[in-house]
Every structure is written in C-alpha cells, then in structure tokens.
Amino acid sequence: MTELKIIAVVTVKAAYQKELEKVFHTVVDETRKEEGNVSYDLHQDTKDPLKYTILEVWKSQDAINLHNESAHFKAFVAAIEGKIEGLTVDIIKKIY
C-alpha cells in the first residue's frame, strides 16, 4: 500500500501566535502516537514566522480518516477557528 503525505500550511493571526504554538505542539504530540501515522512534523517559515507547515506521512487513507475523527484533531480544529489567516491542505502520494 502506498503511503500518503499531507502538506498542511496554516498562517496564524499575530495576536494568537504564542497560543497556537502550544496548540500545534499538542496535536503533533498526540498524532505521533497514532498507529497509522508514520511521521508528523511541524515547521515554521523562515521568512514569515506566522506561517506554519505540518508535513505528515500516513500509512493509508483509512489512517487519515481515523486521525480526522480523533479527539485531539477535533480539538485542534476548534482551537484555531477564527485565529488563522489561511489554511491549505494537500494530500499527495509518491508516483516515482
């Protein structure tokens, strides 16, 4: 089975940056414990410190679906509501 990767880019509002960094750390720590997760890493843009990228590797789409239903992911989604400028999520797979 082909692993799936997710590139999630979140740009936070400056007033919430410190608060949301704690939220990011919690979702990363909890997600890394999931059976279907291969890796889940948080990055910060070097030119725009309000822009964060989460690089995720999953064993399958089913693993992603379970993650999306987890309590820690739902808490993350609720915590960032109204506190971000933008969010993009791309699911990709290696073809070569």
N, CA, C and O atoms as CSV, one atom per row, in Angstrom:
chain,resi,resn,atom,element,x,y,z
A,1,MET,N,N,0.835,-1.185,0.000
A,1,MET,CA,C,0.000,0.000,0.000
A,1,MET,C,C,0.883,1.254,0.000
A,1,MET,O,O,1.903,1.302,0.688
A,2,THR,N,N,0.493,2.235,-0.755
A,2,THR,CA,C,1.240,3.475,-0.879
A,2,THR,C,C,0.952,4.404,0.287
A,2,THR,O,O,-0.205,4.666,0.619
A,3,GLU,N,N,2.011,4.897,0.901
A,3,GLU,CA,C,1.837,5.893,1.944
A,3,GLU,C,C,1.301,7.181,1.325
A,3,GLU,O,O,1.572,7.490,0.164
A,4,LEU,N,N,0.545,7.915,2.110
A,4,LEU,CA,C,0.044,9.214,1.693
A,4,LEU,C,C,0.718,10.286,2.542
A,4,LEU,O,O,0.996,10.086,3.724
A,5,LYS,N,N,0.970,11.414,1.917
A,5,LYS,CA,C,1.581,12.534,2.618
A,5,LYS,C,C,0.614,13.713,2.573
A,5,LYS,O,O,-0.120,13.907,1.604
A,6,ILE,N,N,0.637,14.477,3.630
A,6,ILE,CA,C,-0.179,15.692,3.704
A,6,ILE,C,C,0.748,16.865,3.962
A,6,ILE,O,O,1.648,16.803,4.799
A,7,ILE,N,N,0.505,17.931,3.223
A,7,ILE,CA,C,1.197,19.196,3.446
A,7,ILE,C,C,0.113,20.185,3.865
A,7,ILE,O,O,-0.695,20.620,3.045
A,8,ALA,N,N,0.106,20.529,5.132
A,8,ALA,CA,C,-0.886,21.471,5.659
A,8,ALA,C,C,-0.161,22.768,6.019
A,8,ALA,O,O,0.777,22.768,6.817
A,9,VAL,N,N,-0.606,23.863,5.422
A,9,VAL,CA,C,0.012,25.163,5.674
A,9,VAL,C,C,-1.013,26.045,6.379
A,9,VAL,O,O,-2.114,26.274,5.878
A,10,VAL,N,N,-0.623,26.532,7.553
A,10,VAL,CA,C,-1.511,27.356,8.370
A,10,VAL,C,C,-0.824,28.685,8.635
A,10,VAL,O,O,0.290,28.725,9.158
A,11,THR,N,N,-1.488,29.766,8.275
A,11,THR,CA,C,-0.979,31.094,8.601
A,11,THR,C,C,-1.828,31.631,9.740
A,11,THR,O,O,-3.040,31.794,9.599
A,12,VAL,N,N,-1.184,31.906,10.870
A,12,VAL,CA,C,-1.910,32.324,12.071
A,12,VAL,C,C,-1.957,33.847,12.168
A,12,VAL,O,O,-1.120,34.551,11.601
A,13,LYS,N,N,-2.942,34.328,12.890
A,13,LYS,CA,C,-3.019,35.759,13.179
A,13,LYS,C,C,-2.008,36.063,14.277
A,13,LYS,O,O,-1.878,35.309,15.241
A,14,ALA,N,N,-1.300,37.166,14.124
A,14,ALA,CA,C,-0.200,37.511,15.030
A,14,ALA,C,C,-0.625,37.508,16.498
A,14,ALA,O,O,0.140,37.076,17.361
A,15,ALA,N,N,-1.815,37.978,16.784
A,15,ALA,CA,C,-2.282,38.061,18.171
A,15,ALA,C,C,-2.412,36.698,18.837
A,15,ALA,O,O,-2.443,36.608,20.064
A,16,TYR,N,N,-2.488,35.639,18.037
A,16,TYR,CA,C,-2.699,34.292,18.577
A,16,TYR,C,C,-1.489,33.374,18.416
A,16,TYR,O,O,-1.573,32.186,18.727
A,17,GLN,N,N,-0.371,33.907,17.937
A,17,GLN,CA,C,0.772,33.060,17.619
A,17,GLN,C,C,1.241,32.219,18.803
A,17,GLN,O,O,1.371,31.003,18.665
A,18,LYS,N,N,1.496,32.814,19.940
A,18,LYS,CA,C,2.002,32.057,21.099
A,18,LYS,C,C,0.983,31.016,21.556
A,18,LYS,O,O,1.344,29.880,21.864
A,19,GLU,N,N,-0.270,31.402,21.597
A,19,GLU,CA,C,-1.334,30.471,21.997
A,19,GLU,C,C,-1.393,29.280,21.044
A,19,GLU,O,O,-1.497,28.134,21.481
A,20,LEU,N,N,-1.327,29.552,19.750
A,20,LEU,CA,C,-1.473,28.483,18.775
A,20,LEU,C,C,-0.233,27.601,18.672
A,20,LEU,O,O,-0.341,26.438,18.284
A,21,GLU,N,N,0.927,28.122,19.008
A,21,GLU,CA,C,2.107,27.256,19.021
A,21,GLU,C,C,1.911,26.122,20.029
A,21,GLU,O,O,2.309,24.987,19.765
A,22,LYS,N,N,1.311,26.412,21.163
A,22,LYS,CA,C,1.019,25.375,22.155
A,22,LYS,C,C,0.010,24.375,21.595
A,22,LYS,O,O,0.131,23.171,21.824
A,23,VAL,N,N,-0.968,24.869,20.873
A,23,VAL,CA,C,-1.982,24.009,20.254
A,23,VAL,C,C,-1.336,23.104,19.210
A,23,VAL,O,O,-1.642,21.914,19.136
A,24,PHE,N,N,-0.442,23.672,18.407
A,24,PHE,CA,C,0.300,22.873,17.414
A,24,PHE,C,C,1.087,21.757,18.111
A,24,PHE,O,O,1.052,20.606,17.676
A,25,HIS,N,N,1.782,22.095,19.171
A,25,HIS,CA,C,2.601,21.106,19.876
A,25,HIS,C,C,1.740,19.958,20.397
A,25,HIS,O,O,2.142,18.797,20.323
A,26,THR,N,N,0.574,20.274,20.916
A,26,THR,CA,C,-0.316,19.235,21.438
A,26,THR,C,C,-0.784,18.307,20.330
A,26,THR,O,O,-0.742,17.087,20.489
A,27,VAL,N,N,-1.231,18.866,19.205
A,27,VAL,CA,C,-1.726,17.996,18.127
A,27,VAL,C,C,-0.590,17.156,17.543
A,27,VAL,O,O,-0.806,16.003,17.170
A,28,VAL,N,N,0.600,17.713,17.459
A,28,VAL,CA,C,1.743,16.943,16.955
A,28,VAL,C,C,2.054,15.788,17.909
A,28,VAL,O,O,2.196,14.645,17.474
A,29,ASP,N,N,2.158,16.077,19.185
A,29,ASP,CA,C,2.496,15.036,20.163
A,29,ASP,C,C,1.468,13.907,20.161
A,29,ASP,O,O,1.834,12.732,20.187
A,30,GLU,N,N,0.194,14.257,20.132
A,30,GLU,CA,C,-0.862,13.244,20.169
A,30,GLU,C,C,-0.945,12.461,18.859
A,30,GLU,O,O,-1.173,11.251,18.875
A,31,THR,N,N,-0.761,13.139,17.732
A,31,THR,CA,C,-0.850,12.471,16.442
A,31,THR,C,C,0.285,11.470,16.266
A,31,THR,O,O,0.085,10.405,15.681
A,32,ARG,N,N,1.448,11.793,16.753
A,32,ARG,CA,C,2.588,10.875,16.633
A,32,ARG,C,C,2.327,9.541,17.330
A,32,ARG,O,O,3.002,8.556,17.034
A,33,LYS,N,N,1.377,9.492,18.232
A,33,LYS,CA,C,1.029,8.266,18.947
A,33,LYS,C,C,0.075,7.374,18.150
A,33,LYS,O,O,-0.126,6.212,18.505
A,34,GLU,N,N,-0.510,7.907,17.082
A,34,GLU,CA,C,-1.491,7.150,16.310
A,34,GLU,C,C,-0.816,6.023,15.526
A,34,GLU,O,O,0.258,6.202,14.951
A,35,GLU,N,N,-1.465,4.871,15.519
A,35,GLU,CA,C,-0.911,3.691,14.856
A,35,GLU,C,C,-0.670,3.919,13.362
A,35,GLU,O,O,0.330,3.442,12.823
A,36,GLY,N,N,-1.550,4.623,12.700
A,36,GLY,CA,C,-1.436,4.816,11.259
A,36,GLY,C,C,-0.518,5.945,10.836
A,36,GLY,O,O,-0.322,6.176,9.643
A,37,ASN,N,N,0.048,6.651,11.807
A,37,ASN,CA,C,0.933,7.774,11.500
A,37,ASN,C,C,2.377,7.313,11.387
A,37,ASN,O,O,2.886,6.615,12.264
A,38,VAL,N,N,3.032,7.707,10.302
A,38,VAL,CA,C,4.449,7.407,10.105
A,38,VAL,C,C,5.293,8.559,10.644
A,38,VAL,O,O,6.275,8.339,11.352
A,39,SER,N,N,4.907,9.785,10.307
A,39,SER,CA,C,5.582,10.966,10.840
A,39,SER,C,C,4.639,12.164,10.781
A,39,SER,O,O,3.714,12.210,9.970
A,40,TYR,N,N,4.894,13.126,11.654
A,40,TYR,CA,C,4.047,14.318,11.761
A,40,TYR,C,C,4.932,15.418,12.321
A,40,TYR,O,O,5.199,15.453,13.522
A,41,ASP,N,N,5.389,16.318,11.455
A,41,ASP,CA,C,6.387,17.304,11.848
A,41,ASP,C,C,5.914,18.731,11.582
A,41,ASP,O,O,5.346,19.029,10.531
A,42,LEU,N,N,6.158,19.594,12.546
A,42,LEU,CA,C,5.777,20.997,12.460
A,42,LEU,C,C,6.983,21.831,12.039
A,42,LEU,O,O,8.074,21.685,12.589
A,43,HIS,N,N,6.772,22.704,11.058
A,43,HIS,CA,C,7.829,23.592,10.557
A,43,HIS,C,C,7.316,25.027,10.574
A,43,HIS,O,O,6.114,25.276,10.485
A,44,GLN,N,N,8.254,25.967,10.691
A,44,GLN,CA,C,7.925,27.386,10.645
A,44,GLN,C,C,8.685,28.024,9.488
A,44,GLN,O,O,9.875,27.768,9.301
A,45,ASP,N,N,8.004,28.841,8.726
A,45,ASP,CA,C,8.604,29.515,7.584
A,45,ASP,C,C,9.708,30.460,8.059
A,45,ASP,O,O,9.539,31.162,9.057
A,46,THR,N,N,10.825,30.478,7.353
A,46,THR,CA,C,11.956,31.321,7.763
A,46,THR,C,C,11.748,32.793,7.424
A,46,THR,O,O,12.374,33.665,8.028
A,47,LYS,N,N,10.873,33.074,6.461
A,47,LYS,CA,C,10.614,34.466,6.080
A,47,LYS,C,C,9.350,35.026,6.720
A,47,LYS,O,O,9.249,36.233,6.944
A,48,ASP,N,N,8.387,34.157,7.016
A,48,ASP,CA,C,7.131,34.579,7.616
A,48,ASP,C,C,6.862,33.706,8.842
A,48,ASP,O,O,6.325,32.607,8.710
A,49,PRO,N,N,7.228,34.184,10.030
A,49,PRO,CA,C,7.086,33.367,11.235
A,49,PRO,C,C,5.644,33.048,11.621
A,49,PRO,O,O,5.412,32.253,12.531
A,50,LEU,N,N,4.683,33.651,10.949
A,50,LEU,CA,C,3.273,33.343,11.212
A,50,LEU,C,C,2.772,32.183,10.357
A,50,LEU,O,O,1.626,31.753,10.492
A,51,LYS,N,N,3.635,31.681,9.480
A,51,LYS,CA,C,3.275,30.607,8.559
A,51,LYS,C,C,3.906,29.294,9.022
A,51,LYS,O,O,5.127,29.170,9.116
A,52,TYR,N,N,3.045,28.321,9.307
A,52,TYR,CA,C,3.477,27.012,9.791
A,52,TYR,C,C,3.084,25.943,8.775
A,52,TYR,O,O,2.023,26.011,8.156
A,53,THR,N,N,3.954,24.966,8.621
A,53,THR,CA,C,3.672,23.841,7.730
A,53,THR,C,C,3.787,22.557,8.535
A,53,THR,O,O,4.771,22.326,9.238
A,54,ILE,N,N,2.765,21.735,8.413
A,54,ILE,CA,C,2.808,20.408,9.025
A,54,ILE,C,C,2.995,19.411,7.890
A,54,ILE,O,O,2.174,19.326,6.977
A,55,LEU,N,N,4.092,18.657,7.964
A,55,LEU,CA,C,4.376,17.613,6.985
A,55,LEU,C,C,4.023,16.282,7.630
A,55,LEU,O,O,4.594,15.895,8.649
A,56,GLU,N,N,3.073,15.592,7.018
A,56,GLU,CA,C,2.534,14.366,7.591
A,56,GLU,C,C,2.758,13.196,6.642
A,56,GLU,O,O,2.686,13.356,5.424
A,57,VAL,N,N,3.027,12.025,7.198
A,57,VAL,CA,C,3.099,10.794,6.412
A,57,VAL,C,C,2.185,9.785,7.102
A,57,VAL,O,O,2.270,9.560,8.309
A,58,TRP,N,N,1.303,9.182,6.291
A,58,TRP,CA,C,0.297,8.247,6.798
A,58,TRP,C,C,0.386,6.922,6.066
A,58,TRP,O,O,0.757,6.873,4.893
A,59,LYS,N,N,0.043,5.842,6.766
A,59,LYS,CA,C,0.071,4.510,6.170
A,59,LYS,C,C,-1.029,4.314,5.136
A,59,LYS,O,O,-0.872,3.515,4.213
A,60,SER,N,N,-2.150,5.037,5.277
A,60,SER,CA,C,-3.283,4.836,4.369
A,60,SER,C,C,-4.301,5.954,4.521
A,60,SER,O,O,-4.226,6.767,5.441
A,61,GLN,N,N,-5.252,5.975,3.599
A,61,GLN,CA,C,-6.362,6.929,3.716
A,61,GLN,C,C,-7.199,6.614,4.951
A,61,GLN,O,O,-7.702,7.523,5.610
A,62,ASP,N,N,-7.347,5.335,5.263
A,62,ASP,CA,C,-8.090,4.959,6.469
A,62,ASP,C,C,-7.443,5.561,7.718
A,62,ASP,O,O,-8.142,6.011,8.626
A,63,ALA,N,N,-6.120,5.568,7.761
A,63,ALA,CA,C,-5.409,6.157,8.900
A,63,ALA,C,C,-5.686,7.657,8.994
A,63,ALA,O,O,-5.853,8.196,10.089
A,64,ILE,N,N,-5.735,8.322,7.848
A,64,ILE,CA,C,-6.054,9.757,7.826
A,64,ILE,C,C,-7.478,9.978,8.321
A,64,ILE,O,O,-7.742,10.896,9.099
A,65,ASN,N,N,-8.388,9.131,7.864
A,65,ASN,CA,C,-9.785,9.260,8.278
A,65,ASN,C,C,-9.928,9.099,9.798
A,65,ASN,O,O,-10.668,9.846,10.438
A,66,LEU,N,N,-9.220,8.130,10.364
A,66,LEU,CA,C,-9.255,7.938,11.815
A,66,LEU,C,C,-8.682,9.160,12.542
A,66,LEU,O,O,-9.213,9.601,13.562
A,67,HIS,N,N,-7.606,9.685,12.002
A,67,HIS,CA,C,-6.997,10.892,12.584
A,67,HIS,C,C,-7.987,12.049,12.585
A,67,HIS,O,O,-8.121,12.762,13.579
A,68,ASN,N,N,-8.677,12.229,11.467
A,68,ASN,CA,C,-9.624,13.340,11.361
A,68,ASN,C,C,-10.777,13.225,12.350
A,68,ASN,O,O,-11.428,14.223,12.658
A,69,GLU,N,N,-11.037,12.028,12.848
A,69,GLU,CA,C,-12.100,11.805,13.827
A,69,GLU,C,C,-11.593,11.770,15.267
A,69,GLU,O,O,-12.381,11.634,16.202
A,70,SER,N,N,-10.275,11.893,15.444
A,70,SER,CA,C,-9.704,11.812,16.794
A,70,SER,C,C,-10.049,13.052,17.613
A,70,SER,O,O,-10.252,14.140,17.074
A,71,ALA,N,N,-10.110,12.860,18.918
A,71,ALA,CA,C,-10.436,13.966,19.821
A,71,ALA,C,C,-9.393,15.082,19.738
A,71,ALA,O,O,-9.749,16.260,19.757
A,72,HIS,N,N,-8.110,14.724,19.645
A,72,HIS,CA,C,-7.071,15.759,19.617
A,72,HIS,C,C,-7.102,16.557,18.315
A,72,HIS,O,O,-6.806,17.752,18.320
A,73,PHE,N,N,-7.457,15.911,17.193
A,73,PHE,CA,C,-7.540,16.669,15.945
A,73,PHE,C,C,-8.764,17.585,15.955
A,73,PHE,O,O,-8.687,18.732,15.516
A,74,LYS,N,N,-9.881,17.083,16.450
A,74,LYS,CA,C,-11.082,17.923,16.543
A,74,LYS,C,C,-10.845,19.112,17.474
A,74,LYS,O,O,-11.323,20.215,17.208
A,75,ALA,N,N,-10.112,18.891,18.558
A,75,ALA,CA,C,-9.771,19.989,19.475
A,75,ALA,C,C,-8.880,21.014,18.783
A,75,ALA,O,O,-9.035,22.217,18.989
A,76,PHE,N,N,-7.952,20.537,17.967
A,76,PHE,CA,C,-7.074,21.424,17.197
A,76,PHE,C,C,-7.895,22.301,16.251
A,76,PHE,O,O,-7.704,23.516,16.197
A,77,VAL,N,N,-8.801,21.679,15.515
A,77,VAL,CA,C,-9.640,22.423,14.568
A,77,VAL,C,C,-10.454,23.488,15.303
A,77,VAL,O,O,-10.562,24.622,14.836
A,78,ALA,N,N,-11.019,23.127,16.438
A,78,ALA,CA,C,-11.808,24.091,17.216
A,78,ALA,C,C,-10.927,25.221,17.756
A,78,ALA,O,O,-11.346,26.378,17.790
A,79,ALA,N,N,-9.709,24.882,18.176
A,79,ALA,CA,C,-8.810,25.874,18.779
A,79,ALA,C,C,-8.314,26.915,17.788
A,79,ALA,O,O,-8.053,28.055,18.173
A,80,ILE,N,N,-8.179,26.542,16.512
A,80,ILE,CA,C,-7.659,27.504,15.529
A,80,ILE,C,C,-8.764,28.329,14.873
A,80,ILE,O,O,-8.481,29.309,14.183
A,81,GLU,N,N,-10.004,27.943,15.082
A,81,GLU,CA,C,-11.119,28.651,14.439
A,81,GLU,C,C,-11.108,30.136,14.805
A,81,GLU,O,O,-11.104,30.503,15.980
A,82,GLY,N,N,-11.104,30.974,13.775
A,82,GLY,CA,C,-11.115,32.419,13.962
A,82,GLY,C,C,-9.756,33.010,14.311
A,82,GLY,O,O,-9.636,34.224,14.476
A,83,LYS,N,N,-8.741,32.176,14.424
A,83,LYS,CA,C,-7.417,32.649,14.848
A,83,LYS,C,C,-6.359,32.484,13.762
A,83,LYS,O,O,-5.169,32.681,14.008
A,84,ILE,N,N,-6.803,32.121,12.561
A,84,ILE,CA,C,-5.864,31.940,11.458
A,84,ILE,C,C,-6.262,32.816,10.275
A,84,ILE,O,O,-7.427,33.175,10.101
A,85,GLU,N,N,-5.264,33.145,9.474
A,85,GLU,CA,C,-5.491,33.922,8.251
A,85,GLU,C,C,-5.795,33.009,7.075
A,85,GLU,O,O,-6.538,33.384,6.167
A,86,GLY,N,N,-5.221,31.809,7.091
A,86,GLY,CA,C,-5.418,30.911,5.961
A,86,GLY,C,C,-4.971,29.502,6.280
A,86,GLY,O,O,-4.188,29.263,7.200
A,87,LEU,N,N,-5.505,28.554,5.473
A,87,LEU,CA,C,-5.188,27.150,5.636
A,87,LEU,C,C,-5.295,26.463,4.284
A,87,LEU,O,O,-6.298,26.601,3.583
A,88,THR,N,N,-4.253,25.722,3.925
A,88,THR,CA,C,-4.319,24.870,2.738
A,88,THR,C,C,-3.881,23.471,3.155
A,88,THR,O,O,-2.981,23.304,3.978
A,89,VAL,N,N,-4.535,22.470,2.571
A,89,VAL,CA,C,-4.212,21.084,2.866
A,89,VAL,C,C,-4.143,20.336,1.557
A,89,VAL,O,O,-5.122,20.287,0.812
A,90,ASP,N,N,-2.978,19.745,1.269
A,90,ASP,CA,C,-2.796,18.940,0.075
A,90,ASP,C,C,-2.429,17.524,0.493
A,90,ASP,O,O,-1.534,17.323,1.314
A,91,ILE,N,N,-3.122,16.547,-0.074
A,91,ILE,CA,C,-2.795,15.137,0.141
A,91,ILE,C,C,-2.120,14.656,-1.132
A,91,ILE,O,O,-2.663,14.778,-2.230
A,92,ILE,N,N,-0.924,14.109,-0.963
A,92,ILE,CA,C,-0.145,13.690,-2.109
A,92,ILE,C,C,0.345,12.261,-1.930
A,92,ILE,O,O,0.390,11.739,-0.816
A,93,LYS,N,N,0.711,11.634,-3.050
A,93,LYS,CA,C,1.303,10.299,-2.994
A,93,LYS,C,C,2.489,10.268,-3.944
A,93,LYS,O,O,2.493,10.947,-4.970
A,94,LYS,N,N,3.469,9.495,-3.602
A,94,LYS,CA,C,4.662,9.361,-4.427
A,94,LYS,C,C,4.334,8.501,-5.638
A,94,LYS,O,O,3.758,7.421,-5.505
A,95,ILE,N,N,4.705,8.983,-6.820
A,95,ILE,CA,C,4.468,8.197,-8.032
A,95,ILE,C,C,5.750,7.770,-8.722
A,95,ILE,O,O,5.716,6.927,-9.618
A,96,TYR,N,N,6.883,8.336,-8.321
A,96,TYR,CA,C,8.155,7.946,-8.925
A,96,TYR,C,C,9.282,8.174,-7.967
A,96,TYR,O,O,10.437,7.903,-8.297
